[in-house]
Amino acid sequence: MPTRLLLARMRYHFRSTSLLIIATLVASIGTHATSQVRPNRKARKLNILLFTADDLHAESLGVYAAKPDGLTPHLDRFAAQGMRFDRAHVNVAICAPSRAVIATGLFSHRSGALGFMPANDGVPNIVTTFQGAGYLAGILGKVGHSTPLKAMRWDYQFDQRELGNGRDPDLYYRRCRTFFEKSKTEGKPFYFMVNSHDPHRPYCNPDKLQRGAAMPSKVYKPADVQVPGFLPDLPGVRAELSQYLNSTRRLDDTFGKVMKALEESGMAKNTLVIFMSDNGIAVPFAKCNTWFHSTRTPMLVRWPGVVRSDSQNRRDFVSSVDLFPTFLEAAAVGGPKDLDGRSFLTLLKGKTQARRDVVFTQIDQKAGHAAVPMRCVQTARFGYIYNPFSDGEYRYRNNNEGKSMAAMNKAAKSDASIAARIQLFRYRVPEEFYDLEHDPDCLHNLIDDPKHASNIEELQAKLRSWMTATGDPMLTAFRNKTDRTVVDRVILETYGPPKAKRNRKRKRKK
């Protein structure tokens, strides 16, 4: 064959192959919002395991400077195998809407899952997306809270009662082993969401162990407790938090068992594992609010061969709305294009990523469907909160107060500072501003401090831009925050008539 003809054929073959590759890539991305990559049986697809704790205080882990020492040995060991994020947050500090953000990749007002209600029909979901790419989807625990759409059908699921009240490490181990075997037998990669019900209330009292629950590998006493700075150090608070430590230790036991099952399956090296909590600890001034410790979550990531071991990211804000797009990019799976979060795969690879200097969080409706809208924007230095529901009369409460609030109520009779804290908790103020660098416990509201006027305006502008971009129904209230008539109308139009009128019967004390 003449050399010229041979070269021409080679160029044609190269050009055709290139076009074929490009066409394949375009097809894999797809032109529709819900397009997916067809599973390639020959390729070794990445497995994803998302493990969530229930109501865990971020600073309860040893790698986040927890006391007492050795409280979470399995999680501390896991942290050394991957990356720890210091500025990770959930976008909603209530279990069901928090998990709906993970499932849909959308903020609450974009998905419709404003509280303990389903998301709107037709919104994207992580389970269906990965199943469409040939994945096996499994879940252990918190099934209802993690399944905000009827369209979501897990391939493998066991809930609280089948897992020793969601608190038996050995049962989690057995269910995990079965799931991993199912994945291998069917020749499918997996998306596996493992949800411990620890350390959710009721906390582990060794003298009154819940039916089906296992004992933790170690129990603690009130003297072992390091009381968080947003709570007063009272005997009643210590007594309750010692039982919280028991639950946290059992959570660590469960995590250790799940990791053991993964290692025994032989699939650990090809599995991206993320550990996090769905919200902060279930005590006053944390869960079901938008303060710093309400939404801050421990986030640990292990991905052998990709994420460097014993690494930390202390700079970038990541949040639960980022998980869905991160999983899609990591697994090379096509999916919804109109998600609210952004993949942080770049950060996992140890590189930098722009626009990671802020996080937005919210509350809409708590258990019982009572509307208590809150909006928050946080940077590394400051935090600004807008509370549309705060009108001087509405008395806030939630089901996370327990013996800690009882101890505070008792102490408030003779301690004016504790009484003031309770007053703020019950009635709030429309706006709050905190110097998070020096006051992460949010004890000193600086909203009226003229020295911070420009900082407050800057965060208000950031929040306004986010509300505008995401179509937040509270935007009109925010723009008219000094007009109570407008704010009340917006709340009524958004959430409907109040269903907890009894909370308004007690007027705010002057």
N, C-alpha and C positions, 0 to 999 in steps of 0.2 A: 504494500500500500504506500503511495507517495507520502512523503513527510508532511506536505501542506494539507492533504486530505485528513491524515491522522490527527494533526493539530486542530483542525476545524471540528472534527468529531469530538475531540476531547473538550474543546471549548463549549460545544453544544451540550454535552453531557453534564459539564460543570454548571452551566447556566440553568439547565432543566432541574438538576438536583437542588440548586439554590432556591429556585422558585418553588419547588415542592416543599422544601423546608420552611420557607416563609409562609406558604399557604397553610401548612400544617399548624404553624404557630398562630396565625390569625384565626384559624378555625378553632384552635384550643381556647383562645381568649373569648371568642364568640361575639355576637352583635347584640344579644339580648341580656337583660339584667340578671337573668337566672341561668345563663349558659354554663355548662360544665365540661370539663375534660373527660373524654371517655377513658375508662380505666385500661391501663396497659398491663396485662397479666404478667408479661415478661419482666417489666421494670420492678425494682424493689421500692415500693412507695413508702414514704415516711409514715410512721405511726404517731398518733398524738394522744397523750394522756393528760387530762386536766384534773388535778386534785384540788378540791375546795374544802376549807374548814368552814364551820358555821359559827359566826360571831366571835372571831378570834382577834384579840388585841395584837397589833403588829409587834409591839415590844414584848410580847410573851415568848418570842423565839430567842434562843441564845445568841444567834448571829445578829440580832437587833438589840443586843445588850440587856437581855432579860435577866431578871433575878427571880428565884434563886438559880444558881449555876446548875447546869445539867438538866433543866426542865424538859428540853426537847432534843435529846441526843440524836435521834434518827434524822430529824429535819436539819440539825446543824451539820451532820455528816453529809447530807444531800447538798446543802448549800455550798460546801467545799468542792463539790463536783461540777459546779456550774456558776451561774451569774446571779447575784443578788441586786435587786433594784431597791434603792432607798426612797425614791419618789414615785411609788406606785399607789394608785388610788382606785377605788370602785367609783362609779358615777352615781350610784344610789345606795345609801346605807340602810337598806331594808332588803331582806332576803329575796322575796319573789321578784320585785322589780329589778333588783341588782342582777339576778340570774337571767332575767329577760333581756337585759342589755347584752349579756354574753351570747345568748341564743340568737339574737336578731342583728347584733352589730349596730343597733340604733339607740339613740337617746329615748327616754321614756315617752316624751311627747311626740316623738316621731313614730314610735311603734304602736302607741296606744296603751301599752302596759304601764299605766300610771301608778298602779299599786297591786293589790291582790286581785287582778283581773287579767283576762287573756289579752294578747296583742291583737291588733287588727288583722283580719283575714288578708292574705296576699303579701304580707311583709316577708322578707327573706328569713330563713332560719338555717342554722349551721348543720343540723342533722340531715335534713333533706338534701342540702348541697353536697355534703360529703358522701352520702349514700349514692347520689347520682354520679359520683366519680368512682364508684366501686368500693367504697369503704363500708366496714361493719361498724354500726353505731351502738354503743352500750352505755348504760348508766347504772350506778349504784347509789341509792339514797337521794332524797330531795327531788323525787321524780316530778311531782306536780309543780313545784316551784321552778324547776328547770325546763318545763315543757309548756311555754306560753301560747302555743298554737296547736290546734287540733291536727293540722297537717303534719306535725312532727310525730313520727312513729319509730321508736327505738327498736332495734333488732334484739336487744338483750337488756332486761331491766329487773332490778330487785329493789324494793323500797324499805322503808324504816323497820317495819315489823319483821321483815325477812332477814334483817341484818342486826338482830339483837337490839332493837330500838334504835338502830343506826349507830350503835356504840359497842360493837363486838369486833375487835380486830381479827379474830380467827375466822369469823364468818365472812368478813371482807376478803380475807386471804383466799378462802375457798371459792368464792364467787369470781374473784379475779382470775384464779387458775383456770376455771371453767371457760371464762370469756377468752382468755389468751389461746386456749386449746381450740376453741371455736374459730377464732381468727385464722389459726394455722390450718385447720381442717378445711375451711372454706376457701383458703388461699386469698384472703382479703386483708388489706391493711385496716387499721382501726382508728376510730375516734372514740375515746373512752372517757367519760366524765364520772369521776369517783368523788362522791360527796359524803364526808363524815357529818354526822349530826352533832358531834362534839365541836367546840365546847358550849353549844346552845343550852339555854336553861331548860329544865332544872339542872343545876350543876351537880356534880358527882359528890353525894354525901355517902361515905362508906357505911354509915349506920342505917341508911334508908336507900339502898341501891334500887334503881328502877328495874322493873321486870324485864328480863332479857339482857340487860346491860352487863358488861363485864367490868371487873375491877381493873383500875389502872395499874401499871407496873410499879408505881410509887404513889404514896399519898402525902399530903402536905398539911401543915398547921398554920394558924393565923400569923405566927411569928415568921413564917417563910415568905410572907407576902411583901411585895414592893408595890405600894399603893400608887396608882397613876396620879400624876399631878393635877388632873382635873377633878379629882375626888378628894374630900377631906380624909385624913388618916384617923378613922374612928374604929373602935373595937368591932362594931357591927359590920362595917365595911370590910375589915380584915377577915372576919369570920366567913363572910360570903365569898370573898375572893380566894380564900384558901380552897374552897370547894371548886371554884373556877379553875384553879391550878390542877386539881385532880382531873377535871375534864380535859384540860389542855394536855396533860401527860397521856391520857388515854387516846386523844387525837394523834399524838406522836406515835404511840404504839400501833395505831391503825395504819398510819402512813408507812411505818417500817414494814408492816406485813404486806402492804400493797407493793412496795418496792421489791420485797423478797419474791413475791409471785412473778413480778416482771422479770427479774433476773433469772429465775428458774425457767422462764418461758424461752429464753434465748433470744428475745427480741429487744432487749434494753438498748443495745447499741444503735438500733434504728428507730428509736422512739424519742420524740420530743416530750419532755415532762415539765409541766408548769404547776407550781403550788401557789395557792393564794387563799385569802379569806373572802367571803361574800360581803362582809362589812365589819365594822369595829365591834368591840365588846358590848354585850347587852347590859349596860349600866347607865345611869344618868350621865348626860353630856357626851355620849358616844353614839351608839346605834340609833338609827331613825332620826338623824340630824345631819347637819352639813359642816360641823366643826372639823378641825384637822384630824382628830383621832376618831371621828365618825367614819371617815371614808378612807383613811390611810390603810393600806393592806400590805402584808408581807408578800413579796413576789420573788420566788426562786425558780430558776430555769436551768434545766440540764438537757443538753443535746450533744452527745458524744461526737467529737470530730468537727463540731461547728462552734459551739459555745466554749470558750476557754474556761477551764476549771479554776475555782477560787478567785473569780473576778467579781467586781462590783461596779454598778452604775450609780453614781451618787448625784448625777447632774440632771438627767432627763426625766420628765414627767411621762409616765405611761398610765393607761387606765383600762378598765375592763372592756370599754367599747372598742379598743384596739385589738382585742384577741382574735375575733373572727377574721379580719383581713390579714393578721399575722399568720394564722394557721393556713389560710389560703395560699399565701405566697410561699411559706415554708414547704408546703406539700405540693406546690405547683398545680394547684387545683383552681380551675376557673370558677367564678361565682358571681354574686351580686356586685354591681358596680357602684351603687348608690348607698354605701355604708357610711356611717358617721365617723368611724375611727380610721386610723392609719396603721399600716403594718409597721412594726418595729423590728423586723428581721435585720435591718441594717445595724441596729444597736446590739442585737444578739451576736453579730459577727465582729463586734468590737469596734465598729466604725461610728462616725458621728452622723446625726440627723438634725436637720433644721426644724424650727418651730416645735420644740419640745420644752418650752419654758412656762407652760401654763396648763391648768387642768380645770374642767368645769364639772360641778356636781349639783345634784338636785334632790329634793323630796317633793312628792305630790300628794299621795294618799297613803295613810298608814293602815294598819289592820283595823277592820271595821269600816273602812272606806272614808273616814273623816279626812277632809281636805286640809292639809297644813303645808301649803306650797312654800318652798325655800329654794333659793338659787345662790350658788356660791362660785366664786372664781378664786383660784389660788396660784400664786407664783412662789418662787423659792423664798421670798422675803415676806410677802403680805398675803392676807386673805380678806375678802370682802363678801358679806352675806346680805342678801335681801330676803326679808320675811314678809310676804304679802299678807299672811294670815294674822299677823300681830296687830291687833286693833285696841289693845288695852283692856279688853274684856274676855277674849277667848282664852280659856285655861287649857294649856297643853298638857297632855299626859301620854304615856305609852305603856306597853306591857313589859318593859325591860327595867323597871325601877327596882323591884325586889327589896331585899333587906337593906341594901345600901341606901336607898331613899328613905326607908323607915328610920335608919340610924341618923340620917341627915335631918329629918323632921324633928326627931327628939333633941338633937344637939342644937337646932336652930332656936329653940326656946331660950337659950342662954348665950348663943353665939350669933352676933349680928352679921358677921361675914358669911356664915353658912346660910342664914336666913335670906341674905341678899342673893346668894347663888340660886337658891330655890325659887325666889321671885323671878329671876331672869329665866330660869328653866321653864317655869309655868307660863309666863306671859311674853317673853322676849321683848325685843324692840324692832321696829321696821328695818333698821340697818345696823350691821356690825362690821367692825374693821379691826384686824389684829396684826401685830408684828410677829409673824410666825417664827422668825429667826430667834427672837428673844422670848417669845411667849407662845410656844406650840400648844399649850394647854388652854389657850383662849380664855384667859382669866381677866384681861384688861381690854375692854372695848374702847378703841381710840377714835370712834366715828366723829366725835366732836372736837378732836385735837387739831387746832389750826396748823400745827407743824406738819400734819400729814394730809392737808387738803389736796395737794397735787397728786399724791399717791392714791388717795381715794378716788379722785376723778379719773385717773388712769385705769384703775380696775373697774370702775363703773363703765367706762367706755369699752373695755374688753368684754365685759358681761353683755352689754347692749349689742355689740357686734355678733357675739355668739347666739344670743336670743333671736336676733334678726335672721341670721344665716340658717338657723335650724327651725324657724317658724314656731318659736315658743309662744304659746297662748298667753303667758304671763308678761309678754313684752309691753302690752298696752298698760298693764298695771304698773310696770316698772317706770314707764315714761310719765305716768301720772301718780307716782307714789305718795305725793302729798295730798291727793284728793281721795279721801276714803270712799266716797260714793262710787267713783270709777273703779277703784280696786275691788270693792265688794261685788260690783256688777260683773267684773271679769271672772272672779272666783266662782260666782254662781253660774255663769254661762259655761265655764270650763268643767266644773266638777259636779254641778247640780246642787239641789238643796242640801243643807247640812244634815247629816244623819246622826250626829252626836250632840244634840241640843243641850244635853245636860252639862256639857262642858262650859256653856255660856251662863249658867245660872249663878255662878260665883263670880262676883265682881272683883276686879283687881283692887287690892288694898292700896290706899294712898300713903 
